[in-house]
Amino acid sequence: MKEPVGLPGGESRWLRPQAFGSRGQQDARARRVRCLAAKALANVRRSPTSPSPRARRGRMFWRPMRRLILFRHAKSDWSSAVDDHDRGLAPRGRRAAGPMGAWLAGRGFRPDLVVCSTALRAARTWNLAKAAFTPAPATELTDEIYEAGDRALLEVVRRTPQEVQTLMLVGHNPGLADLTERLAGSGDPEARRALSVKFPTAAIAVLDVPFDSWDAVAPGSARLDRFVTPKILGLDVD
């Protein structure tokens, strides 16, 4: 992927931790891990997006280190004979994209980096949704998301810079639906039931992963925290 700009702290390079280093470097990395863990735990305890008591019942308290948001493009336009990559949004899709972005922003689900498909329908979906964020999150358009399967998408996730705490992919099915089902080893029962029915256009899955490194994300390692669709939110987009 190309190097993004505007990452947290003004950093424009992708920093990857080395496998080995001096004792001082190892101690510095250990302090950084402890700091991130404490920050993540504090966020979980005070955030309105934390799992409810009912969701926590019968399982260990969840302590997310990373958050992955999967956002399927809104309803596309099939009214004209154009190449699949160049299809834009249908009126229904344009009405849904903005409110879905507002839902994300309203619940504190702000991505540090957005990796978006270059397909016109995906780019326009995110362009409408990102209006809810001030300033807009750093965004990278890439062909890697277009028509990618779940395995290819997982590799994109694993290559994410470590300074990114919350990553969003804006893309397509069946890749996003398959990736969500592949990663979600646990989660909110209602969200899992809704996901099992369908991953429709403009749907959003929010997954928490208990790792301090994106390259550790593996099948079954995430918790499905939220799964919402325009219909679930009661949006009048028809």
Secondary structure, 3 states (H helix, E strand, C coil): CCCCCCCHHHCCCCCCCCCCCCHHHHHHHHHHHHHHHHHHHHHHHHCCCCCCHHHHCCCCCCCCCEEEEEEECCCECCCCCCCHHHCCECHHHHHHHHHHHHHHHHCCCCCCEEEEECCHHHHHHHHHHHHHCCCCCEEEEECCCCCCCHHHHHHHHHCCCCCCCEEEEEECCCHHHHHHHHHEEEECHHHHHHHHHCCCCCCEEEEEECCCCHHHCCCCCEEEEEEECCCCCCCCCC
